[in-house]
């Protein structure tokens, strides 16, 4: 509900992405794990946000858990938010509600 | 990780349930919405916990959102936890990891 989603369904994975946001779609979970790990290493920020909608929500949780357990062991879950977004299918002109999740991962590294 | 899950995969929906815990499985989301709403009305507690594993995680989020937006409008999300559980498939003798979620809904009703 934070940003307008008038662009419809197609732009699911790459909307106006903030730099440290990973949008989880239909690829295998490891693709997103890699994206999250890369983001932690590349950015000066120590925070990565994983977002997903609908069925991809479980994949987002998988990606967060795999990252935390296997790759970035000092990562912690700072916050998890769930919400509902209205999606307009432009072809059929229907509006439907879809659940969304936002998982905020953070590392405590200070000297890096 | 809170309780032992040596019983294997089958007992997914009805383990030693605490009274106010709803386990989300493969039924349609509205089944679980109904269970959550009933739990809020029936119990003296003002807290309901929705739990799910694997692909049912997105359904758990759906159930929480539908409950909150349509049926129990004073319900709030108190906390959301995610984790990883080891599941042993007894037939094949394999152990695999599965993500889990726990959504704690609460109402503020005091005089009830």
Backbone of each chain as ProteinMPNN parsed JSONL, in Angstrom:
{"seq_chain_A": "XXXXXXXXXXXXXXXXXXXXXXXXXXXXXXXXXXXXXXXXXXXXXXXXXXXXXXXXXXXXXXXXXXXXXXXXXXXXXXXXXXXXXXXXXXXXXXXXXXXXXXXXXXXXXXXX", "coords_chain_A": {"N_chain_A": [[0.832, -1.199, 0.0], [2.183, 1.066, 0.068], [3.33, 2.276, -2.191], [1.924, 3.417, -5.311], [0.215, 1.053, -7.354], [-0.46, 1.108, -10.054], [0.572, 0.196, -12.365], [-0.071, -2.325, -13.021], [-0.048, -5.954, -13.303], [2.222, -6.989, -14.564], [4.705, -5.717, -14.03], [5.907, -6.924, -11.863], [8.346, -7.932, -10.77], [10.276, -5.963, -11.157], [9.765, -3.118, -10.125], [9.776, 0.429, -9.44], [12.494, 0.091, -8.035], [13.877, 0.459, -4.893], [17.267, 0.714, -3.926], [18.148, -1.332, -2.195], [16.224, -3.343, -2.236], [14.89, -6.517, -2.808], [12.904, -8.114, -5.088], [10.852, -10.863, -4.959], [10.003, -13.381, -7.204], [8.978, -15.788, -9.535], [11.215, -17.382, -9.915], [13.69, -19.964, -9.061], [14.29, -20.378, -5.506], [17.04, -20.031, -4.852], [18.041, -18.152, -6.641], [17.18, -15.769, -5.617], [18.331, -15.796, -3.128], [21.0, -15.54, -3.844], [20.877, -12.969, -4.922], [20.268, -11.5, -2.623], [22.479, -12.002, -0.986], [24.514, -10.909, -2.571], [23.691, -8.273, -2.561], [24.047, -7.588, 0.109], [26.828, -7.708, 0.209], [27.664, -5.877, -1.708], [26.483, -3.373, -1.246], [26.699, -0.384, 0.698], [24.97, -0.253, 2.648], [23.618, -1.945, 5.52], [21.341, -3.345, 5.372], [18.803, -5.301, 3.92], [15.893, -5.576, 1.99], [13.376, -7.889, 1.466], [10.859, -8.503, -0.769], [7.592, -9.738, -1.597], [4.703, -11.056, -3.331], [1.517, -12.714, -3.185], [1.659, -16.121, -4.148], [4.385, -16.202, -4.167], [5.21, -15.527, -1.708], [5.894, -17.584, 0.111], [8.247, -18.371, -1.034], [9.814, -16.144, -0.645], [10.161, -16.222, 2.112], [11.595, -18.618, 2.263], [13.94, -17.771, 0.89], [14.92, -15.803, 2.628], [15.412, -17.35, 4.916], [17.282, -19.271, 4.001], [19.391, -17.609, 3.287], [20.078, -16.531, 5.777], [20.678, -18.827, 7.31], [22.667, -20.17, 5.899], [24.413, -18.517, 4.405], [24.788, -15.74, 5.128], [25.601, -15.456, 8.047], [25.526, -13.707, 10.154], [23.292, -12.266, 9.754], [20.215, -10.841, 10.685], [16.681, -11.001, 11.352], [15.054, -8.105, 11.078], [12.545, -6.968, 10.881], [9.209, -7.973, 9.994], [6.674, -7.463, 7.723], [3.248, -7.735, 6.83], [0.75, -7.381, 4.284], [-1.969, -6.114, 2.227], [-2.455, -5.862, -1.224], [-3.993, -4.131, -3.952], [-4.508, -5.426, -7.063], [-4.678, -4.591, -10.427], [-5.828, -6.177, -13.18], [-5.161, -5.42, -16.327], [-5.957, -6.325, -18.834], [-8.29, -7.867, -18.432], [-9.608, -6.111, -16.894], [-10.208, -6.412, -14.225], [-10.141, -6.088, -10.653], [-8.21, -7.375, -8.089], [-7.46, -8.607, -4.804], [-4.328, -9.088, -3.293], [-2.1, -10.758, -1.115], [0.798, -9.492, 0.566], [4.303, -9.508, 1.442], [6.997, -8.316, 3.451], [10.216, -8.601, 4.228], [12.661, -7.646, 6.389], [16.01, -7.775, 6.445], [18.949, -7.61, 8.407], [22.389, -6.811, 9.039], [24.879, -6.737, 11.579], [27.299, -5.67, 11.192], [29.776, -3.286, 11.714], [32.271, -2.121, 11.357], [32.756, -2.337, 8.679]], "CA_chain_A": [[0.0, 0.0, 0.0], [3.057, 2.221, 0.203], [3.44, 2.951, -3.463], [0.828, 3.099, -6.214], [0.511, -0.092, -8.204], [-1.314, 1.248, -11.231], [1.23, -0.368, -13.549], [-0.614, -3.648, -13.305], [0.583, -7.146, -12.771], [3.454, -7.39, -15.23], [5.929, -5.132, -13.495], [5.994, -7.471, -10.511], [9.675, -8.113, -10.21], [11.116, -4.772, -11.194], [9.14, -1.815, -10.058], [10.74, 1.459, -8.991], [13.186, -0.547, -6.926], [14.899, 1.063, -4.062], [18.494, -0.033, -4.19], [18.358, -2.524, -1.369], [15.019, -4.166, -2.215], [14.868, -7.671, -3.705], [11.542, -8.586, -5.331], [10.836, -12.304, -5.2], [8.99, -13.811, -8.16], [8.798, -17.226, -9.755], [12.451, -18.144, -10.134], [14.032, -20.811, -7.911], [14.679, -19.587, -4.341], [18.465, -19.71, -4.799], [18.287, -16.916, -7.393], [16.955, -14.626, -4.741], [19.362, -15.88, -2.094], [22.187, -14.95, -4.461], [20.632, -11.524, -5.02], [20.327, -10.914, -1.285], [23.876, -12.081, -0.541], [25.234, -9.911, -3.364], [23.275, -6.957, -2.087], [24.732, -7.344, 1.383], [28.255, -7.492, -0.006], [27.923, -4.743, -2.589], [26.004, -2.07, -0.793], [27.238, 0.133, 1.946], [23.908, -0.458, 3.635], [23.622, -3.243, 6.173], [19.949, -3.76, 5.423], [18.22, -5.727, 2.656], [14.463, -5.82, 2.121], [12.872, -8.898, 0.538], [9.42, -8.307, -0.932], [6.913, -10.701, -2.46], [3.241, -11.05, -3.291], [0.823, -13.949, -3.549], [2.312, -17.399, -3.881], [5.832, -16.034, -4.007], [5.493, -15.214, -0.302], [6.632, -18.674, 0.754], [9.6, -18.356, -1.6], [10.529, -15.049, 0.024], [10.552, -16.739, 3.432], [12.694, -19.551, 1.968], [15.153, -17.02, 0.546], [15.424, -15.171, 3.853], [15.92, -18.375, 5.816], [18.501, -19.863, 3.434], [20.433, -16.578, 3.416], [20.441, -16.401, 7.18], [21.237, -20.055, 7.867], [23.794, -20.74, 5.189], [25.347, -17.621, 3.726], [25.105, -14.509, 5.878], [25.209, -15.971, 9.364], [25.267, -12.638, 11.127], [22.065, -11.546, 9.384], [19.064, -11.018, 11.579], [15.42, -10.462, 10.861], [14.759, -6.88, 11.826], [11.095, -6.774, 10.925], [8.423, -8.606, 8.945], [5.36, -6.829, 7.593], [2.376, -8.289, 5.802], [-0.259, -6.412, 3.874], [-2.821, -6.498, 1.103], [-2.37, -4.903, -2.323], [-4.987, -4.302, -5.013], [-3.871, -5.61, -8.357], [-5.619, -4.452, -11.535], [-5.488, -6.876, -14.414], [-5.637, -4.458, -17.329], [-6.626, -7.004, -19.954], [-9.652, -8.241, -18.064], [-10.208, -4.993, -16.181], [-10.659, -6.795, -12.886], [-9.251, -5.777, -9.54], [-8.258, -8.399, -7.053], [-6.556, -8.351, -3.691], [-3.289, -10.09, -3.121], [-1.312, -10.521, 0.091], [2.204, -9.185, 0.324], [5.181, -9.612, 2.609], [8.216, -7.523, 3.404], [11.116, -9.122, 5.257], [13.819, -6.763, 6.474], [17.178, -8.448, 7.015], [19.993, -6.654, 8.747], [23.613, -7.337, 9.657], [25.336, -5.779, 12.584], [28.676, -5.245, 10.904], [29.927, -1.832, 11.847], [33.574, -1.666, 10.869], [32.942, -2.71, 7.28]], "C_chain_A": [[0.869, 1.254, 0.0], [3.145, 3.0, -1.095], [2.292, 2.538, -4.371], [1.187, 1.913, -7.09], [-0.395, -0.059, -9.429], [-0.697, 0.607, -12.471], [0.723, -1.766, -13.889], [0.297, -4.763, -12.864], [1.995, -7.362, -13.305], [4.736, -6.913, -14.565], [6.241, -5.665, -12.104], [7.417, -7.469, -9.964], [10.533, -6.861, -10.216], [10.282, -3.51, -11.259], [10.218, -0.797, -9.713], [11.51, 0.934, -7.8], [14.063, 0.423, -6.179], [16.106, 0.168, -4.197], [18.591, -1.343, -3.42], [17.112, -3.412, -1.247], [15.13, -5.292, -3.237], [13.408, -8.115, -3.854], [11.562, -10.06, -5.696], [9.672, -12.662, -6.12], [8.987, -15.317, -8.295], [10.069, -18.022, -10.049], [12.719, -19.058, -8.934], [14.546, -19.947, -6.75], [16.139, -19.155, -4.35], [18.827, -18.468, -5.608], [18.178, -15.714, -6.482], [17.936, -14.611, -3.582], [20.629, -15.204, -2.604], [22.053, -13.431, -4.532], [20.783, -10.853, -3.658], [21.777, -10.875, -0.793], [24.713, -11.018, -1.257], [24.946, -8.503, -2.857], [23.965, -6.597, -0.768], [26.202, -7.008, 1.163], [28.524, -6.196, -0.753], [27.603, -3.409, -1.926], [26.687, -1.649, 0.486], [26.218, -0.081, 3.059], [24.032, -1.835, 4.282], [22.199, -3.782, 6.292], [19.471, -4.162, 4.028], [16.747, -6.052, 2.89], [14.03, -6.818, 1.047], [11.362, -8.729, 0.451], [8.822, -9.358, -1.851], [5.416, -10.549, -2.325], [2.709, -12.433, -3.646], [1.61, -15.194, -3.208], [3.811, -17.292, -3.692], [6.211, -15.751, -2.561], [6.285, -16.329, 0.364], [8.071, -18.73, 0.233], [10.453, -17.248, -0.961], [11.012, -15.489, 1.405], [11.705, -17.738, 3.268], [14.003, -18.794, 1.732], [15.766, -16.377, 1.785], [16.069, -16.204, 4.765], [17.216, -18.998, 5.3], [19.661, -18.876, 3.564], [20.989, -16.554, 4.829], [21.154, -17.651, 7.715], [22.529, -20.493, 7.193], [24.841, -19.733, 4.728], [25.741, -16.376, 4.523], [24.701, -14.767, 7.333], [25.005, -14.888, 10.418], [24.02, -11.826, 10.773], [20.948, -11.859, 10.366], [17.813, -10.452, 10.94], [15.043, -9.259, 11.71], [13.253, -6.7, 11.97], [10.446, -7.556, 9.786], [7.074, -7.921, 8.912], [4.535, -7.602, 6.574], [1.305, -7.265, 5.485], [-1.086, -6.952, 2.728], [-2.684, -5.431, 0.029], [-3.473, -5.19, -3.332], [-4.276, -4.349, -6.345], [-4.933, -5.453, -9.443], [-5.079, -5.186, -12.753], [-6.054, -6.06, -15.564], [-6.363, -5.12, -18.491], [-8.082, -7.311, -19.64], [-10.373, -7.127, -17.304], [-10.727, -5.34, -14.79], [-9.652, -6.365, -11.829], [-9.351, -6.899, -8.513], [-7.242, -8.056, -5.971], [-5.535, -9.468, -3.584], [-2.484, -9.736, -1.865], [0.134, -10.229, -0.284], [2.999, -9.344, 1.608], [6.42, -8.78, 2.376], [9.082, -8.016, 4.553], [12.368, -8.253, 5.267], [14.941, -7.488, 7.2], [18.246, -7.409, 7.318], [21.218, -7.372, 9.294], [24.138, -6.271, 10.599], [26.738, -5.27, 12.32], [28.78, -3.733, 10.96], [31.208, -1.352, 11.181], [33.779, -1.874, 9.38], [32.562, -1.585, 6.338]], "O_chain_A": [[0.356, 2.371, -0.061], [3.048, 4.227, -1.105], [1.744, 1.445, -4.228], [2.332, 1.779, -7.522], [-1.013, -1.06, -9.792], [-1.355, 0.485, -13.504], [1.061, -2.317, -14.937], [1.279, -4.552, -12.153], [2.865, -7.859, -12.588], [5.736, -7.63, -14.545], [6.777, -4.942, -11.264], [7.656, -7.054, -8.831], [11.419, -6.71, -9.375], [10.117, -2.911, -12.321], [11.408, -1.11, -9.694], [11.208, 1.297, -6.663], [14.89, 1.121, -6.766], [15.981, -1.006, -4.545], [19.067, -2.347, -3.95], [16.965, -4.146, -0.27], [15.431, -5.044, -4.405], [12.755, -8.452, -2.867], [12.23, -10.453, -6.652], [8.522, -12.305, -5.864], [8.993, -16.04, -7.299], [10.0, -19.202, -10.393], [12.052, -18.942, -7.906], [15.164, -18.907, -6.978], [16.46, -18.049, -3.914], [19.812, -17.797, -5.299], [18.967, -14.772, -6.56], [18.33, -13.546, -3.106], [21.252, -14.406, -1.903], [22.999, -12.701, -4.239], [21.357, -9.769, -3.553], [22.242, -9.867, -0.262], [25.512, -10.319, -0.635], [25.84, -7.665, -2.743], [24.402, -5.465, -0.562], [26.758, -6.14, 1.835], [29.496, -5.498, -0.467], [28.361, -2.446, -2.035], [27.188, -2.474, 1.249], [26.554, -0.088, 4.243], [24.503, -2.78, 3.65], [21.89, -4.568, 7.187], [19.709, -3.44, 3.06], [16.396, -6.719, 3.864], [14.289, -6.613, -0.139], [10.663, -8.8, 1.462], [9.482, -9.817, -2.784], [4.914, -9.992, -1.349], [3.375, -13.215, -4.324], [2.163, -15.313, -2.114], [4.437, -18.187, -3.124], [7.394, -15.736, -2.219], [7.237, -16.064, 1.098], [8.992, -19.09, 0.965], [11.658, -17.409, -0.767], [12.128, -15.17, 1.815], [12.67, -17.711, 4.031], [15.039, -19.134, 2.303], [16.983, -16.404, 1.969], [17.141, -15.967, 5.321], [18.146, -19.227, 6.074], [20.778, -19.263, 3.909], [22.201, -16.557, 5.044], [22.114, -17.545, 8.478], [23.388, -21.11, 7.824], [26.027, -20.057, 4.667], [26.917, -16.015, 4.571], [23.63, -14.363, 7.786], [24.381, -15.129, 11.451], [23.727, -10.818, 11.417], [20.776, -12.995, 10.808], [17.87, -9.551, 10.103], [14.753, -9.381, 12.9], [12.753, -6.331, 13.033], [11.061, -7.774, 8.742], [6.403, -7.804, 9.938], [5.067, -8.07, 5.568], [0.989, -6.398, 6.3], [-0.926, -8.099, 2.31], [-2.782, -4.238, 0.317], [-3.846, -6.343, -3.545], [-3.538, -3.434, -6.71], [-5.974, -6.108, -9.389], [-4.017, -4.857, -13.281], [-7.268, -6.006, -15.761], [-7.283, -4.538, -19.066], [-8.981, -7.062, -20.444], [-11.585, -7.185, -17.094], [-11.583, -4.643, -14.246], [-8.453, -6.291, -12.094], [-10.444, -7.312, -8.126], [-6.29, -7.311, -6.203], [-5.852, -10.644, -3.766], [-2.222, -8.565, -1.591], [0.622, -10.67, -1.324], [2.45, -9.32, 2.709], [6.838, -8.568, 1.237], [8.72, -7.864, 5.72], [13.057, -8.144, 4.253], [14.849, -7.779, 8.393], [18.422, -6.447, 6.57], [21.1, -8.416, 9.935], [23.879, -5.078, 10.438], [27.301, -4.527, 13.124], [27.997, -3.005, 10.35], [31.229, -0.311, 10.524], [34.867, -1.615, 8.867], [32.662, -1.739, 5.12]]}, "seq_chain_B": "XXXXXXXXXXXXXXXXXXXXXXXXXXXXXXXXXXXXXXXXXXXXXXXXXXXXXXXXXXXXXXXXXXXXXXXXXXXXXXXXXXXXXXXXXXXXXXXXXXXXXXXXXXXXXXXX", "coords_chain_B": {"N_chain_B": [[10.719, -24.488, 15.712], [10.069, -24.788, 18.295], [8.578, -26.882, 19.447], [9.138, -30.449, 19.541], [9.401, -32.186, 16.44], [9.166, -34.884, 15.782], [7.238, -36.52, 14.876], [6.925, -36.6, 12.183], [5.799, -35.926, 8.8], [3.045, -36.227, 8.396], [1.32, -35.4, 10.494], [0.662, -32.733, 10.133], [-1.412, -30.785, 10.232], [-2.759, -31.143, 12.644], [-1.152, -31.163, 15.269], [0.04, -31.506, 18.654], [-1.921, -29.31, 19.483], [-1.851, -26.145, 20.859], [-4.441, -24.344, 22.428], [-5.172, -21.947, 21.129], [-4.035, -21.991, 18.601], [-3.936, -22.01, 15.102], [-3.414, -24.211, 12.557], [-2.298, -23.91, 9.319], [-3.024, -25.516, 6.336], [-3.619, -27.297, 3.362], [-6.198, -26.588, 2.625], [-8.838, -24.404, 1.276], [-8.225, -20.841, 1.702], [-10.356, -19.572, 3.09], [-11.369, -21.461, 4.875], [-9.555, -21.412, 6.934], [-9.703, -18.775, 7.72], [-12.262, -18.762, 8.787], [-11.817, -20.509, 10.937], [-10.055, -18.964, 12.451], [-11.595, -16.693, 13.054], [-13.676, -17.886, 14.518], [-12.183, -18.839, 16.649], [-11.366, -16.473, 17.856], [-13.85, -15.561, 18.746], [-14.762, -17.611, 20.384], [-12.84, -18.196, 22.359], [-11.496, -17.17, 25.522], [-9.216, -15.885, 25.372], [-7.478, -13.166, 23.817], [-5.91, -13.567, 21.686], [-4.706, -15.062, 18.74], [-2.872, -17.565, 17.124], [-1.468, -18.11, 14.018], [-0.187, -20.699, 12.198], [2.094, -22.038, 9.756], [3.69, -24.089, 7.247], [6.15, -24.377, 4.619], [4.727, -24.303, 1.369], [2.266, -23.519, 2.257], [2.579, -21.205, 3.575], [2.037, -18.768, 2.216], [-0.703, -18.946, 2.132], [-1.337, -18.769, 4.815], [-0.688, -16.119, 5.317], [-2.581, -14.92, 3.647], [-4.928, -15.756, 5.034], [-4.644, -14.424, 7.479], [-4.702, -11.757, 6.607], [-7.218, -11.551, 5.35], [-8.889, -12.086, 7.514], [-8.321, -9.892, 9.162], [-8.949, -7.689, 7.521], [-11.607, -8.052, 6.745], [-13.237, -9.396, 8.64], [-12.54, -9.399, 11.461], [-12.161, -6.564, 12.505], [-10.859, -5.139, 14.447], [-8.612, -6.523, 14.916], [-5.127, -6.915, 15.285], [-1.778, -7.232, 13.998], [0.381, -8.741, 16.04], [2.87, -9.932, 16.146], [5.247, -11.4, 13.898], [6.849, -14.34, 13.085], [9.513, -16.034, 11.476], [10.949, -19.166, 10.488], [13.003, -22.167, 10.339], [12.288, -25.551, 9.839], [13.189, -28.957, 10.456], [12.182, -31.625, 8.578], [11.385, -34.985, 8.724], [11.006, -37.417, 6.413], [9.498, -40.318, 6.841], [9.081, -42.619, 5.325], [10.903, -42.492, 3.179], [13.117, -41.922, 4.576], [14.497, -39.564, 4.497], [15.787, -36.337, 5.391], [14.577, -33.075, 5.298], [14.726, -29.508, 4.957], [12.327, -27.085, 5.857], [10.646, -24.021, 5.463], [9.003, -21.998, 7.948], [6.175, -20.208, 9.302], [4.806, -17.931, 11.7], [2.123, -16.244, 12.697], [0.978, -13.848, 14.814], [-2.025, -12.817, 15.893], [-3.91, -10.258, 17.422], [-6.526, -8.943, 19.476], [-7.849, -5.965, 20.892], [-9.837, -5.986, 22.685], [-11.158, -5.538, 25.876], [-13.166, -5.6, 27.798], [-14.504, -7.911, 27.348]], "CA_chain_B": [[11.726, -25.119, 16.546], [9.633, -24.719, 19.681], [8.236, -28.218, 19.901], [9.769, -31.488, 18.738], [8.563, -32.614, 15.326], [9.584, -36.229, 15.427], [6.099, -37.288, 14.369], [6.966, -36.672, 10.73], [5.077, -34.956, 7.993], [1.603, -36.409, 8.318], [0.531, -34.726, 11.527], [0.915, -31.322, 9.887], [-2.466, -29.852, 10.614], [-3.189, -31.272, 14.033], [-0.22, -31.665, 16.26], [-0.384, -31.102, 20.002], [-2.267, -27.911, 19.333], [-2.282, -25.241, 21.901], [-5.832, -24.037, 22.119], [-5.398, -20.813, 20.239], [-3.186, -22.081, 17.417], [-4.553, -22.524, 13.885], [-2.419, -24.688, 11.603], [-2.769, -23.741, 7.948], [-2.586, -26.566, 5.422], [-3.944, -27.158, 1.942], [-7.59, -26.232, 2.329], [-8.957, -23.017, 0.806], [-7.94, -19.871, 2.76], [-11.524, -19.217, 3.897], [-11.501, -22.424, 5.973], [-8.712, -20.975, 8.045], [-10.288, -17.518, 8.184], [-13.377, -19.175, 9.651], [-11.234, -21.059, 12.162], [-9.474, -17.86, 13.231], [-12.711, -15.872, 13.544], [-14.318, -18.698, 15.554], [-11.275, -18.876, 17.791], [-11.466, -15.167, 18.532], [-15.14, -15.428, 19.412], [-14.994, -18.645, 21.381], [-11.879, -18.27, 23.459], [-11.395, -16.016, 26.41], [-7.981, -15.224, 24.972], [-7.614, -12.209, 22.727], [-4.769, -13.788, 20.813], [-4.756, -16.27, 17.928], [-1.619, -17.784, 16.415], [-1.628, -18.828, 12.754], [1.096, -21.309, 11.836], [2.128, -22.758, 8.489], [5.011, -24.459, 6.747], [6.3, -24.574, 3.177], [3.892, -23.523, 0.471], [1.075, -23.011, 2.943], [2.907, -19.912, 4.19], [1.288, -17.668, 1.582], [-2.104, -19.089, 2.536], [-1.426, -18.26, 6.184], [-0.722, -14.651, 5.204], [-3.931, -14.627, 3.133], [-5.921, -15.942, 6.095], [-4.479, -13.334, 8.44], [-5.123, -10.496, 5.985], [-8.674, -11.572, 5.145], [-9.489, -11.949, 8.846], [-8.105, -8.538, 9.641], [-9.596, -6.674, 6.689], [-13.029, -8.238, 6.5], [-14.052, -10.012, 9.677], [-12.218, -8.966, 12.821], [-11.494, -5.324, 12.109], [-9.986, -4.612, 15.505], [-7.449, -7.402, 15.075], [-3.843, -6.364, 14.858], [-0.673, -8.186, 13.962], [1.251, -8.468, 17.18], [4.225, -10.351, 15.822], [5.4, -12.414, 12.857], [8.15, -14.999, 13.176], [9.775, -17.071, 10.484], [11.974, -20.09, 10.942], [13.253, -23.339, 9.506], [12.1, -26.802, 10.57], [13.652, -30.171, 9.781], [11.107, -32.593, 8.42], [11.871, -36.3, 8.334], [10.07, -38.264, 5.685], [9.823, -41.628, 7.401], [9.108, -43.66, 4.289], [12.147, -42.436, 2.422], [14.226, -41.726, 5.504], [15.263, -38.355, 4.2], [15.457, -35.139, 6.167], [14.705, -31.858, 4.516], [14.383, -28.301, 5.69], [11.177, -26.364, 5.334], [10.428, -22.754, 6.163], [7.747, -21.915, 8.684], [5.782, -18.862, 9.711], [3.921, -17.856, 12.844], [1.54, -14.902, 12.714], [0.214, -13.686, 16.053], [-3.054, -11.778, 15.794], [-4.46, -9.921, 18.728], [-7.554, -7.892, 19.54], [-7.625, -5.179, 22.108], [-11.035, -6.008, 23.516], [-10.818, -5.757, 27.28], [-14.349, -5.852, 28.617], [-15.224, -9.094, 26.875]], "C_chain_B": [[11.269, -25.248, 17.994], [9.316, -26.115, 20.216], [8.871, -29.252, 18.987], [8.844, -31.913, 17.606], [9.007, -33.979, 14.846], [8.45, -37.056, 14.822], [6.08, -37.382, 12.845], [5.971, -35.735, 10.083], [3.568, -35.029, 8.178], [0.791, -35.572, 9.294], [0.592, -33.213, 11.375], [-0.17, -30.424, 10.469], [-2.901, -29.966, 12.064], [-2.147, -31.946, 14.886], [-0.79, -31.312, 17.628], [-0.76, -29.629, 19.986], [-2.512, -27.242, 20.663], [-3.658, -24.774, 21.467], [-6.009, -22.947, 21.062], [-4.505, -20.802, 19.005], [-3.967, -22.676, 16.251], [-3.428, -22.945, 12.939], [-2.977, -24.617, 10.191], [-2.164, -24.816, 7.058], [-3.051, -26.285, 4.01], [-5.393, -26.858, 1.614], [-7.666, -24.797, 1.792], [-8.774, -22.043, 1.975], [-9.134, -19.588, 3.662], [-11.78, -20.208, 5.039], [-10.737, -21.943, 7.193], [-9.177, -19.637, 8.599], [-11.409, -17.832, 9.174], [-12.861, -19.703, 10.988], [-10.694, -19.951, 13.063], [-10.582, -17.02, 13.862], [-13.414, -16.599, 14.699], [-13.484, -18.702, 16.825], [-11.329, -17.569, 18.584], [-12.761, -15.062, 19.332], [-15.282, -16.393, 20.578], [-14.093, -18.505, 22.605], [-11.921, -17.017, 24.314], [-10.147, -15.214, 26.048], [-8.255, -14.212, 23.859], [-6.465, -12.354, 21.743], [-4.944, -15.094, 20.04], [-3.453, -16.368, 17.149], [-1.89, -18.608, 15.161], [-0.259, -19.38, 12.358], [1.003, -22.03, 10.509], [3.563, -23.098, 8.132], [4.986, -24.555, 5.23], [5.363, -23.7, 2.365], [2.645, -22.957, 1.122], [1.322, -21.645, 3.577], [2.114, -18.772, 3.544], [-0.19, -17.727, 1.956], [-2.32, -18.572, 3.969], [-1.496, -16.731, 6.188], [-2.087, -14.208, 4.667], [-4.971, -14.692, 4.253], [-5.85, -14.805, 7.114], [-5.014, -12.021, 7.869], [-6.634, -10.442, 5.785], [-9.39, -11.403, 6.489], [-9.468, -10.494, 9.298], [-8.904, -7.498, 8.837], [-11.115, -6.818, 6.616], [-13.843, -8.648, 7.713], [-13.779, -9.515, 11.097], [-11.415, -7.67, 12.696], [-10.638, -4.7, 13.21], [-8.779, -5.514, 15.752], [-6.191, -6.72, 14.556], [-2.791, -7.455, 14.826], [0.297, -7.836, 15.073], [2.691, -8.806, 16.838], [4.183, -11.36, 14.679], [6.793, -13.01, 13.006], [8.304, -15.948, 12.002], [10.903, -17.948, 10.994], [12.145, -21.233, 9.972], [13.049, -24.578, 10.355], [12.646, -27.963, 9.758], [12.522, -31.182, 9.761], [11.718, -33.918, 7.999], [10.757, -37.077, 7.647], [10.38, -39.706, 6.057], [9.881, -42.74, 6.362], [10.449, -43.686, 3.56], [13.363, -42.244, 3.318], [15.073, -40.504, 5.222], [14.848, -37.212, 5.115], [15.59, -33.928, 5.264], [14.271, -30.671, 5.359], [13.194, -27.613, 5.045], [11.005, -25.089, 6.161], [9.093, -22.774, 6.882], [7.447, -20.462, 9.034], [4.812, -18.962, 10.882], [3.417, -16.423, 12.896], [0.67, -14.788, 13.957], [-0.725, -12.502, 15.913], [-3.616, -11.501, 17.17], [-5.565, -8.879, 18.596], [-7.388, -7.181, 20.87], [-8.823, -5.21, 23.047], [-10.684, -6.346, 24.964], [-12.049, -6.187, 28.084], [-15.08, -7.131, 28.272], [-14.82, -10.347, 27.624]], "O_chain_B": [[12.009, -25.764, 18.832], [9.742, -26.478, 21.312], [9.118, -28.986, 17.811], [7.63, -31.991, 17.795], [9.2, -34.2, 13.65], [8.675, -38.156, 14.318], [5.308, -38.156, 12.28], [5.383, -34.871, 10.733], [2.885, -34.007, 8.123], [-0.294, -35.093, 8.962], [0.576, -32.486, 12.369], [0.125, -29.422, 11.122], [-3.362, -28.987, 12.652], [-2.238, -33.135, 15.192], [-1.936, -30.881, 17.751], [0.019, -28.789, 20.436], [-3.29, -27.723, 21.487], [-3.994, -24.805, 20.283], [-6.895, -23.03, 20.211], [-4.244, -19.747, 18.428], [-4.59, -23.728, 16.392], [-2.588, -22.126, 12.566], [-4.02, -25.205, 9.904], [-0.947, -25.002, 7.029], [-2.9, -25.17, 3.511], [-5.778, -26.872, 0.445], [-6.682, -24.06, 1.844], [-9.123, -22.368, 3.11], [-8.965, -19.386, 4.865], [-12.351, -19.831, 6.063], [-11.205, -22.049, 8.326], [-9.064, -19.383, 9.798], [-11.489, -17.244, 10.253], [-13.407, -19.38, 12.043], [-10.856, -19.994, 14.282], [-10.522, -16.678, 15.043], [-13.709, -15.995, 15.73], [-14.009, -18.583, 17.931], [-11.335, -17.569, 19.815], [-12.774, -14.543, 20.448], [-15.843, -16.054, 21.62], [-14.536, -18.676, 23.741], [-12.334, -15.948, 23.865], [-10.034, -14.032, 26.37], [-9.168, -14.399, 23.055], [-6.089, -11.403, 21.058], [-5.292, -16.119, 20.626], [-2.984, -15.382, 16.582], [-2.479, -19.687, 15.24], [0.704, -18.628, 12.203], [-0.047, -22.576, 10.169], [4.514, -22.497, 8.632], [3.937, -24.786, 4.629], [5.218, -22.507, 2.634], [2.035, -22.023, 0.602], [0.389, -21.002, 4.058], [1.582, -17.909, 4.243], [-0.849, -16.695, 2.082], [-3.368, -18.006, 4.281], [-2.254, -16.129, 6.949], [-2.676, -13.247, 5.162], [-5.795, -13.789, 4.397], [-6.878, -14.291, 7.554], [-5.694, -11.265, 8.564], [-7.258, -9.408, 6.022], [-10.374, -10.67, 6.588], [-10.474, -9.951, 9.755], [-9.459, -6.554, 9.4], [-11.828, -5.829, 6.446], [-15.017, -8.293, 7.816], [-14.717, -9.242, 11.846], [-10.186, -7.664, 12.768], [-9.798, -3.84, 12.943], [-8.014, -5.291, 16.691], [-6.203, -6.043, 13.528], [-2.891, -8.463, 15.525], [0.945, -6.789, 15.056], [3.615, -8.071, 17.187], [3.201, -12.085, 14.515], [7.789, -12.289, 13.047], [7.342, -16.59, 11.582], [11.709, -17.528, 11.825], [11.515, -21.27, 8.916], [13.572, -24.661, 11.466], [12.578, -27.962, 8.529], [11.977, -31.546, 10.803], [12.479, -33.978, 7.033], [9.709, -37.35, 8.232], [11.4, -40.255, 5.642], [10.646, -43.694, 6.509], [11.046, -44.742, 3.352], [14.502, -42.388, 2.872], [16.223, -40.416, 5.652], [13.701, -37.134, 5.555], [16.583, -33.77, 4.554], [13.545, -30.815, 6.343], [13.079, -27.572, 3.82], [11.19, -25.082, 7.378], [8.167, -23.478, 6.479], [8.335, -19.61, 9.058], [4.094, -19.951, 11.032], [4.195, -15.494, 13.113], [-0.276, -15.557, 14.125], [-0.299, -11.351, 15.825], [-3.776, -12.411, 17.984], [-5.53, -8.035, 17.7], [-6.857, -7.732, 21.834], [-8.826, -4.541, 24.081], [-9.993, -7.328, 25.231], [-11.954, -7.052, 28.954], [-16.142, -7.417, 28.825], [-15.338, -11.428, 27.343]]}, "name": "protein", "num_of_chains": 2, "seq": "XXXXXXXXXXXXXXXXXXXXXXXXXXXXXXXXXXXXXXXXXXXXXXXXXXXXXXXXXXXXXXXXXXXXXXXXXXXXXXXXXXXXXXXXXXXXXXXXXXXXXXXXXXXXXXXXXXXXXXXXXXXXXXXXXXXXXXXXXXXXXXXXXXXXXXXXXXXXXXXXXXXXXXXXXXXXXXXXXXXXXXXXXXXXXXXXXXXXXXXXXXXXXXXXXXXXXXXXXXXXXXXX"}
